[in-house]
Amino acid sequence: MGSNSDQMLPRIFGQRSIDSSAQTHPIAPLAIAAASRRQHDALRGILLMCAGVAMFPFMNAAVKLLGPHYPVAQIVWARFTGHLIVMLIVFLPRYGRRLLATRRPGVQIGRSLLMLVSNMMFVVAIARVPLATASAIGFTSPLIVTALSVPLLHESVGIRRWSAVLVGFFGALLVIRPGSGLHDPAVLLLLLSSAAYALYQIATRWVGFYDDAAIGIVFSALLGSLIMTAALPFVFVMPQSPLDIVLFGSLGLLGGAGHYLVIRAFQSGPAAVIAPLGYVELIGTATLGYLIFGNFPDIWTWLGAAIIIASGLYIALRERRRRAAAR
């Protein structure tokens, strides 16, 4: 480590300044090297996170294009099976059979079922709802996680975070506008999808104390792939064009690669810097929604999404400060 630092420092800061500081402060080169590495890692994490979340709008657009023409089970099968293949390629060489060696099989199966239910409801709903609206409603999951963490994880949530949850749900009401949108079952399905995904996240947080993250990643796609593979012969519709074949193939690739890049991003940089970049997805979703489907969010959708995002960021900030104070 020391030799690598010595080789890197002159190129970044200039040999003269490093040598002069080292004469009076021997620890300075190490401190500068550590700071440089942190900055490099943070930048790497930012780039990985942006690359990861940039894939999800394309995946959602592919689902929306396929939705009117193919069974939900077939679309979900492509999504989970492709994701599983990508994760096995990434993790199997390193972990081998340990990928299935879970200490909490019941929890892993339960969270895998929650992921399947959430995705199925999302696929059904997105065929009738603009991409940006679906994405904005999906961002309510962190708010639901905070609300459910009290009864399920016995965590303490103060008045500030409860207030942020309520404000965030007010933003969701602006997006769906109960006077009109709430009567559409598709919007209700999106809300239920977010709730199922929130339960999945809570289960993931709990089982993370017992199992390696790679095991959880594989299990999240395993059950969905197995169940949908069993159902596929009864619902399969032959792809109608080469484009549809490409879209089906892209679902798992985009989803699996996107999640892998997000994981690597959190491994590379601080969560406080990386996590807020997840909301960049809304920009990509709005852009694709306009370019492909001619749907551009109105002012109320943007305002509601901004409130949801601000509430989520505030909750994340309070959570980080609470954990820092507990150390």
N, C-alpha and C positions, 0 to 999 in steps of 0.2 A: 504493500500500500504506500509506503513512504517513497519508494522509487518512482512509482507512477505519479504521485503528487509532485515530486520534484521535477519530473519531465513536463508536467502540464502547466505548472505555475508560470514559468518564464514566458510561455507563449501567450498567456492571458494578461498578465499584469506588467510584463517587462522585467528583464533581469536586474536592472539597476535598483529599482525601488524595492524589490524583494530582498536583495542582498543587503541594502542599507538598513532595512527594518530588522533583518535577522541579527545584525550586529548589536542592536540594543534590546531587541525582544525576540529571543530564540524561538518562542512559541508562535510568533506571528505567521510564518509560512504555513504552519499546520492549520491555524485558524482561517487563513485566507483560502487554503485548499478546501477546508470543510465547507466554508461559505460558498465557494465556487461549485462544489459538488451538489450542495442543496439547491442552488439556483438552476444548475443543469438538470437535476432530477425533477424539480418543479416544472421546468419548461417541457421536459419530456412527458411528464404526466399530463400537462395541459394539452399537448399535441395528441397524445393517445386518447384522451377523453373526447376531444373534439372529433377525432376520426371515428371513435366508437359510436357516439350519439348521432353522427352524421349518417350512419347506416340505417338507423331505425325508421326515419321518414320514408326511405326507399322501400323498406320492407312493408310498412303500412300501406304505401301506395300500391305495391304489388298485390297485397291482400284485397284492397278495395277494387282493383281491376279484375281480379279473379272471382270475387264474391258473387256477382250476379249470374255466373255461368257454371259454377262448380259447387258440389256439396261442401258444407262446412267441414265435415270430417276429413275430406280429402285435402283441403287447404291446411287444416291443423296438423294432419299427418305429415305433410311436406315440411311444415314449420318445425315440428319437434324432431322428426327423423334427421333432417339436415343438421339441426342444431346438435343432436346427439353425435352424429358422425364427426362434425368439426371438433367437438370436445374430446372425443375418443382419440382423434389424431393428435390433439395437443397434449393430452394428459396420460394416455395409456402407456407410451414408452417409458415414462418416468415412474408411474405408480403401479402398473400391471394390475393384478387382481385386487390390490388394495383399494381400487376405485369403488368397489362394491362392499368394502369392509366397514359398514356403518355400525356405530354403537347404539344408534337409536333408529332402528328400521321403521318403527311405527310412525315416528315424526317425519322421516324422510319420505315415506310413502304418502303421508298426509299432505305435506307441502307440495309434492309432485302433483297430487290430485288438485290442489288449489291452483297451481300454475295452469293445469289443463283446463279447469273450469273458467278461469279468468280469460285465457286465450280464446276459448270457444265463444264466450259471450262477446268478446271484443270483435271477433271475426264476423259474427252475426250482425252486430250493431254498426260496424264501420261502413257497411254497404249503403247505409241510409243517412249517415252523418258526415258532414265535412271533416276532412283530415284534421284541421287545426282545432275544431271543436272537440273531437275525440281526444286529441293530444292534451288539450287544456284540462278536460275532465280527468284524464289519467294522472295528472299532476296532483290530484287530491289524495293519492295514496299515502304520502308522508303525513298528511293531516290525520288520516284515519289511523295510521300506525300510532301516532301520538295519543289519540283518543283511546285506542284499544290497549295500549301498553299499560294502562292503569289496572284494568281488571285481569288481563292475561299475564302480564309480566310483573305485576305488583310494583310498578315504578311510580315515583312521585312526580306529578306534573303540577307546577305552580300556576298561579293565576295568569301570569304573562303568557305562558305557552297555551293555556286554555283559551285565552283571548285571541291568540294567533290562529288557533284552530277555528274558532267561530268566525273570525274575519276571513279566513281562507274559504270556508264554506259559503260565506256571503259572496265571495268572488265566483264560486262555482254556480251560484244561483244567477249571477249576471250572465254567465256563459250559456246556461240552459234555459233561462227565462221561463219560470214555471207557468206563466200565463199561456204559453204556446208550446214550448219545447218539451215540457215534462210529460205531456200527454202522449208523446211519441215513445213507444216501448223501447226503441233503440237507445234513447238517452238513459232510461232506467237501467238497461243492460250495461251501459258504460259505467254507471255508478256502481252497479253490482260487481262488475269486472274490477274496478278499482278497489272495492272492499275485499274481494277475494285475493287480489294481489297484495293488499296490506296484510292480510292474515298470512300469506306466504312469506312476506318479509319478516313478520314477527316470528314465525316458525324457523326461518333461516337464522335469525339472531339467536334464538334459543339453542338450536342444534349446533350452532357454531362453537359452543363450549365443548362439544364432544367429538365432532368430526372435522376433518380437514376440509377446507373450502372446495377443493377439487372434487371431493365426494359429493358435496351438495350440488355442485354445478352439473355433474353427470346425472344425479338422481332427478334434478329438476326437469330434465328432458326425457329420462328413461321411461317412466310410466306412461307419459303422454304418447310417446312413440309406440310402445307396446300395445296400448289400448286402441289407438287409431289404426295400427297395422292390422289388428284383428277385425276392425270394422270396415277396412278399406275394400275388401272384395265385394261387399254388399252395396257400396255406394259409388264405386269408382266410375268416373267418366273420362274417356280418352281425351287428352288435350287436343284442342281444336286447331291449334296453329303452332308454329315454331316459337312465336313470342310467348305463348302460354307455357310452353315447356321451359323456356328460360325463366319466366316468372316463378314457376313452381320450384325450380332449382335454386333460385335466388333466395327464397324465404329462409331456409335453414342456414345458408351460407352467410347472409346478411345478419340474421339474428345471432348465430353462433359467434361469428367474427366480431360483431359489435359488442357482445357481452364480454368476450375475451379481452378486447382492447380496453373496455371500461375497467375490468379487473386489473389489468396491467397498469392502467393509469393510477388507480388507488395504491398500487404497490410502489409506484415511482414517486408520487408527490403527496403533499399533505392533503388530507381529506377536506380541510377547510377551504383550500384553493380549488380542488378538483370537483367536489360535489356540485357547486352552483352551476358549473358548465353543462350539467345535464339538461338544463332548461334551454340550452341552445337548440335542442331538438325542435322546439316550437317554431323557430324561424324556418328551419328546413321543411317542416311539415306545412307551414303556411305557404311557402314558396312552391312546393310541389302540388299542393292542393289547387293553387291558382293556375300553374302551368299545365297540369294534366286534366284537371276536372273543372277549371273555371270558377272555383270557389275561393273567394278572398274573405277573411274574417272581417266582420263589421266592428265598429268602435266598441260595442258592448262586449264582444268576445275578447278583444285585446285588453280592455279594462279589467274584465274578470280574470283573464289569464295573468295579468300583471299583479293583481291582488293575491291570487293563489301562489304565484312564485314568490312574492315578497313574504307571505306568511310562512311558506316552506323554508325560505332562507333564514327568517328570524328564528324559527324553531330549531334549525340546525345550529345556529349561532348560540342559542341558549343552551342547547344540549352540549356543545363543545365547552362552553364556560363551566357548566355544571360538572362535567367530568374532570376538567382541569382543577376545579376547586376541591374535588373529592380525593385527588392524589396526595 
